[in-house]
């Protein structure tokens, strides 16, 4: 009897150990998202599908489940392309799939997937946004009820209804409220709800993305999204003061007044949020600047090279106000191939770099150096070959030092662009050298013939 009892107890212990080791709940924020790209050709057109593959999670079953869910969605897109081929009028239709990592911690990973359908037979592009929000403990997809508590639907419906009323387009029906099927993704310090443009404004095009900051629904957030009391008053004030209508100049002014008293985490969040606001407004300002009359005024006053110190001398009050707003928003105006346009000027963020996490600090230093080089180039000038090589090496060092940074994708993209430029310049140099040698040999032959 005693032997049987010992064997039974041992079996229970072994089973328990197997269960515990086989279903690890240990979490890590040191996982990596590697980009995978698939190109599908169709006659003269091609579809490009980019999506992330997660590696480095402690629980490999969770990792496999997440990657399987993403891959299943990508395979669905590919089946859609196959269906296009069966319809003669839609054989030339293609898909472009891209993604953004909206939120990543050791508990939650949120990915925004954007699908652009190029419907050439109709001459239109359709944009669809899909949110994939993963619980990194289980690998399961999170629903709204997994991250919100209480009577959240009534609160969120009221806020979204106000946002619908503020749209600058006419809606074709009243907002019907959220449900369990509503598409959403998590973005830094907010929930973003996605609605079909066809459904609400009767147009094929951009998905309607309406953002609600965590600060406005803090009482409904479950952990780990719930505020733990470690958010500084400066970030809370930032979340309250900065909304969808805030211009870059306003956000940058707020940062300058408050970032020095914020924690490193919250200061970093402010800067990343500011970058998003800048990127959003680039298109707004470019659309104004590209006007022929505006371009003519700029060339007449500044010539080929923009000088921000002369903006105050402009007599055109509207143009002066616009340019000052652009400069105050952290941009620089440059002459790119005979056209005045704007780029983000990272030099304005250098003074705040010491308040940020190491990876974001060093990224800003890299980009600020690019801004300095860009300003030093004359109109039509190109970056010296040695500078390209130096910058290429610095991006390689950055990616090796911070492989898990939120800026890893941007750094990799910049590195790839520089690599293309580097090899293009190298090829051109070789061709020129070969032409010079050939020309020299021809000259020698001519001289030899003349002498004989």
Helices and strands as residue ranges (DSSP letters): H 2-22, E 32-42, E 45-55, H 60-85, G 88-90, E 94-104, E 108-119, E 124-135, H 144-147, H 152-165, E 183-187, E 190-195, H 197-201, E 208-213, G 214-216, G 218-220, H 233-241, H 248-258, G 259-261, H 264-289, H 292-302, G 308-313, H 317-328, E 331-335, E 340-344, G 346-355, H 358-376, H 385-401, H 408-451
